[in-house]
Amino acid sequence: MARHGAELLHEVAAPLHDPVADYLAHIELERGLSRNTVDAYARDLSRYIQWLHERGVSGFAEVTEEDLLAFRSELGSARLAAASQARIGVAVRRLHDHLLGEGRVDGDPAAALPPPRQADSLPSALTVEQIEALLATTDGEEPVQRRAAALLELLYGTGARISEAVGLDLDDLDLARGTVRLYGKGSRERLVPVGSHARAALDAWIVRDRPRFADRRAQASDRAGAVFLNQRGGRLSRQSAWTLVRRAAGLAGVDDVTPHTLRHSFATHLLEGGADIRVVQELLGHASVVTTQIYTRVTAQTLREVYASSHPRAR
């Protein structure tokens, strides 16, 4: 069972709790979704079954379209972001579809409901100048500065997700050939080029500083090969990596930067430089080019802004 996911569920009656716990195990073990994704589903479905419990629904066979509409209204009343409402809605729909497929219920009350509209939001991307300012904050001879430089250069230079970066092992890197093997959502594997700046930063960290961090590690073989280590010698956590990025952003005077901002910037700058969208799709590890197409809207917006400010007939 996906225990880490199931443990996030509220304590409600078994007829609601157990099917969700089984579903979480299914998406982790059979569909191969990552632990972070499974935990996200668990949090969203925990909210849903707690709401059903408080509404007096004791089992999924009792759930009606009216219940689902009322739950959707409840999410709106809670003033959740449109993206969060849409994400929870997807989790609920997929759960009910799974229950029907497994023969646990006779019908799917979510089947006839239109999916909630999700507000369009363009991913934010930094300018090249902002990226350079961010990376400049890691200049220095301190080991933690070289570790920060290696992480930031990797995130921007490869478009890696933060979970992919902190999960990276030494065996996944081939700096001589300039490639890195990344493991994305659903354990999908891809080989991504590593540019000269990222290679130099990674080499400096791995050769000069990582051995000293590794000497402090507990005897845990699963951590021995991690590229990025914390000060105790263990694998750097996602939370610590987020803190590192935010600290660099604060020093650079750049607002609202997350690790995903660097991924957005990687994709946007590639497209603005003339890269083919399907190449960018492969580099990002997107299963569908549709997911990548949002970045073409970002570059089109940039073109419009440049046109409006530069062309004498634009105004």
ABEGO torsion letter per residue (X at the ends): XBAAAAAABBBBBAAAAAAAAAAAAAAAAAAGBBAAAAAAAAAAAAAAAAAAAAAGBABAAABBAAAAAAAAAAAAAAGBBAAAAAAAAAAAAAAAAAAAAAGABABBAAAABBBBBBBBBBBBBBBAAAAAAAAAAABEABAAAAAAAAAAAAAAAAGBBAAAAAABBAAABBAAAGBBBBBBBGGBBBBBBBBAAAAAAAAAAAAAAAAAAAAABBBBAAAAABABBBAAGBBBBAAAAAAAAAAAAAAAGBBGBBAAAAAAAAAAAAAAAGBBAAAAAAAAGBABAAAAAAAAAAAAAAAAAAAAAABAAAX
